Each structure stands twice: as C-alpha cells, then as structure tokens.
Amino acid sequence: MSLVAVAVAGRGLVDPAEPVFGADDEALLRGAAAFETIRVYGGRPFLLAEHLERLSFSAAALALAPPDGAEKLVELVGCAAPPDHVLRLYRTSRLLVATAAELPPGLDEARAEGIALRSFEVGAPPPLLGGAKTTSYGVSFAARREAERLGADDALLVGEGLVLEAATANVWWRRGGRLYTPASRAGVLPGVTRAFLASLEPVQEGAFPLDDLLAADEAFTTSSVREVMPVVAVDGRPIGDGRPGPAAARLQAALRLRSAP
C-alpha cells in the first residue's frame, strides 16, 4: 500500500517520502511501538474511538507516552487523502505519527472466491503484552511468507494445538447455526472489528483445537482492512463445501451498512 499522506505531532503534514523516524527510536531498535490500522469510508474512520482506546492501552503496556493529539493527526491526513483509505497511527518512544495509504487492490475479488490458510504451530505466546497491538510482527509475517510459498494466501497461527489467529486477522467459523472464535488472550488480539461483529450476533468464545476449525461448515477472518474474508481451505483441506458461506456474507453486509458515511 503506497502512502498518500503523513502527519507528525508537532510538525503537521510532511512529505510522504520524507524520513520520519530517527535511528535512535525504540520502534526501530527493539520494535517497541504501538499502532492501529483503521479503514476510512467516505472520509469517516470506522470505529475510531475503539481504535484509539486500544492504542492507549498498547502504549501503556509498552511504557510509552499516551497518544494524546491523535485525533488532530487523523484530521490532517484525512484532508490530504482520498475518501476511502487505510489510516495508521503509531506511538513510538519519540513520535506520534498518522499515515494514510491506498487500499490494497483485489479485496472484493478475494472475498468472492475465499482464501486458503496454512497452519503453523508457534507455541504458547507469553502473556506479558496480552491485548496490546505492537509492531513486533516478525513471527506472523514469517509464517505468512511461508504460507504463500506453499501456495496459500495467509497463515493460521496455532499454539499448543489451539487456534490463535491469522497473521493480521482474527479467525471465526460456523458449525450449524453457531459461530465460534478464539477468546482474546496472549496470541489472540482483541480485534476491534471482531468486537464490533460480536456485538451484532451471538458467538461462542473459547480455546478450540484446530480440528474444530477443520470440521466447520464455513470459516472466515475479520480485520479492519480486509473486513470479513471467507476462508475456503486450511492446510489444503476444504472448509465446508469449499465456498464462501452465508455467515461471512451476512456479517460483511452488516459491517458495510454500519460503516457507510
């Protein structure tokens, strides 16, 4: 996704090609930065208050300064970006930054066809930063690259045999008329989109083995940018009839209805 606007607290809008983060910033030295990714529809950041609340929590968990002034940066980049874009906020040891980028191409086409996941055992994540959204995505993106090399679209992370999440999304599935999703804990980020959709329909949260997902009638992931993305195969095995299912379509329609400006 190419950047179209960047704003820095204390500086305002800057050239997207201009360097922003210093070489001594803990975000670069140790990956110690909190961030949020927010989809903007018609100039309106969806669920902004919920994202800002999680950003504040993540900053505190990393012992960073609170992201005061984030709303002003959102306004600045929003005025310089197209109506529909991807907004990101970063709180580092030295800076508060907002960026706007173009939406990735092909999302609707991928939603119509569904995506394939490849599972990877990553062990039990430590609980020290449970619930915090940080830029330390090394393992997740290594798993995604390997999944893509093996012919899948994304990675499914599994800890001690239990389903955790995709590389950058929460995982859901349906058996019969009931929805399931792993409960938020270490290794399962409390997704803002996940929470919004869970407020619309009943969902059973818990610790579930991979076999539960493999036996589902349908599955999908949820995230701010990809929204509700059907999953049609895991580890080369079809989920249900191998096609996007009705629950994913229903929740995607509900999300679009509520996010419309």
N, C-alpha and C positions, 0 to 999 in steps of 0.2 A: 504494500500500500504506500503510495507516494504522498509525502507531506504537502499540504497546501497552505498551512498557516501554523505559526508557533508564537506563543506568548510566554514571557518570563516575568515572574513577580518582581517589581521594582524597575523593570525595563520596558514593559509593554510588548507590542508586536515586534518580532525580529524576523529577519530573512530566514526562511526555512533551510537555506543552505549554509547558514552561519553556525559555527560551533557554539554549543550552549554549555555543556557540562565540562567542568575543569578536570584535569588529570588527577587532582587530589580529592575528588568527590568520592565518598564511600560507596556511592552507587556503582562506580567503575572499579574501585579497589576490591570490594567484597560483595557486590551485588546487593547491598543493603539499601534498597529503595522500595517505597510503597507506590502502587499505581492502580489506576482504574481505567477500564475501557468501556465507553458508553456509546451507544448508537444514537445518532441525531436524525430525527424525522422531521422534514419541513422546517428546520431551524429550531426544533424543540428537543433538547436532550431528554431521553426517556429514562424515568426513574432516577433523576439526578440527585434528589435528596438522599435516596437509599445508597447510591454510589458514594456520595460524599461522607455519609456516616461510616461506611466500611473503610474508606480511605483514612479517616481519622483514627479508626481502630487499628488499622495496619501500621500507620505512622507511630502510634503509641507503642505497639508491640515491638517495633524496631528501635525504640528510643529516639525517634526523630521529632522535630518540631511539628506542631499541628499544621494542617494545610489551610491556614487562615488566608482568605483572599482568593480561594479557588473559584468562587462564583464570578468574580470580575474577570479572571483569565478565560473562563468559559465564554463570557460575553464577547471578549476581544477576538478570540479565534473564530467564534461563530459568525461575527460580522465579516470576516475575511474568507470564509469557507462557503462551499455550496450548501444548499438547504439540507441535503442528505449526506452525511459523512460520518466518519469514525472519530470520536473525541477521546483523547487520552490525557490523563492527569498524572503527574509524577511528583512525589515528595521525596527529595533526597536529603543528604546531610547538609547541603548548601542551598538548594534551589527548590522552588515550586514552579512547575512548568506545565503548560497545556499545549497540546498539538491537535491539529485536525488533518485527517488523511482521507483520501478517496476510499469508497467502499471497495472491497475486493470483488473482482468480477466472478460471474458464474454461480452465485449463491442460489438463485432461483432454479437454475438448471440442476444443480446438485440436489436441491430439495425435491425436485420432481423425480429424480432417479434413486435417491438414497445413497448413503455412503457405506463403505466397509471399514471395519475396525480390526486391528491386530492387537491381541492382548500381550502384556509384558508384566512379569512379576517384579515388583520393585521393593518388596519387603514392607515392613510396618514403619510408616513415617514417624519421626519423633514429634511429640505434641507441643513442643516449645512455641511454635508460631502458628498453632492451630487457629484457623479462621482469618489469618492475615493474608492479604494478596500482595506478594512481593515479586520483584523482578528475577528471583532465583529460579529460572525455568530450565536449568541445564538438563536434568533427567527427563523432563517431559518432552523437550524438543529433540533430545537424542532418540527417545522412543518413537516420536513421530517420524523422524527421518528414516529410522529402520523400518517402520511400518510402511512408509511409502516405497522404500527399496523392495519390500516384499510384495508390493502390488496393492496394498490397502490405502485408504485415504487418511486415516488418523490412528492414533494409538489409544488403547484402553489400558489404563494402569490398574494393576491388581496387587493388593497387599495381603500376604499370607492367605492367598486363595479367595479373598473377598474383593468384590468390585469396588473400586475407588472412584475414578473419574476419567474422562478423556484428557488429552494433553492440555486443552484450554476450555473445557466444557464439562458440565455435569451430565450424568447418564441417567436415563429413565427407561422403563419398559412396562409393557402391559401384558397381563395374563387374564383372559376373560374380561371382566369389566373393571378390574382393579389395576391402578397404577402403582409402581414401585420406584423408589430412588434411594441410593445410599444416604444414610444420615450424615449430616455435617460433622466432621471430626478431623483429626490430623490426616492429611491426604485427601480430604474431600472439602473443597472450598464451599462456603455458604454462598452460592451464586445468587446475585440479585435477580436475574431472570428466573432462576429456579424458584426463588421465594415468591415472586410475583405469580407465576403459573400455579404454584402450590396453593395460593390463596383463592384460585378460581375453581379447582376441583380437588376432591379428596385424593391423597396419595399416602401410601404406607412407606415410612422411612425406617431404615434399619441397617443391619450388617448382613449382606447377602453374598453367597458364593457365586462364582462365575457360572456354574451350572444353572442357576436360576435365570440368569440373563439369556443363556443359550436356549432355554426351554420357553422363552417368551413368545407371545403371539405377535408382538411388534416391539421395536425399541427406537429410541431417538436421543439426541443430545440437545442441551439448551445452553446458549451463551448470548451475550449482548449483540455481537456482530452477526453470527450465523443464525441467531434466533432458534427456532425449533427445526432440527435437522434429522430427518429419518435415518435410521441405521438398518440396512437390509442384510448385512452379513457380519459375523465375528469369527475370526480365525478360519475363514473360508467356508463357514457353515451358514446357510441362510437362516435368518430370523423370521419365524412365521412362514409366510408364503414367499418371502424374499422380495417383497414390495413395500413401499411406504404405507403406513397404516392409518386408520381413521383417527386415533387419539392425537397423533402428531399433527394431522391436518386441522383438527378441531382446535388444538391449543395454538397453532400458528395463526389461525384466523382470529382467535381471541386476542392474541398479542398485537396483531396488526390493527385490530379495531381500537384497542386501548391506546396504542402509540400514535394514532393518527393525529396530526396537528389540528 
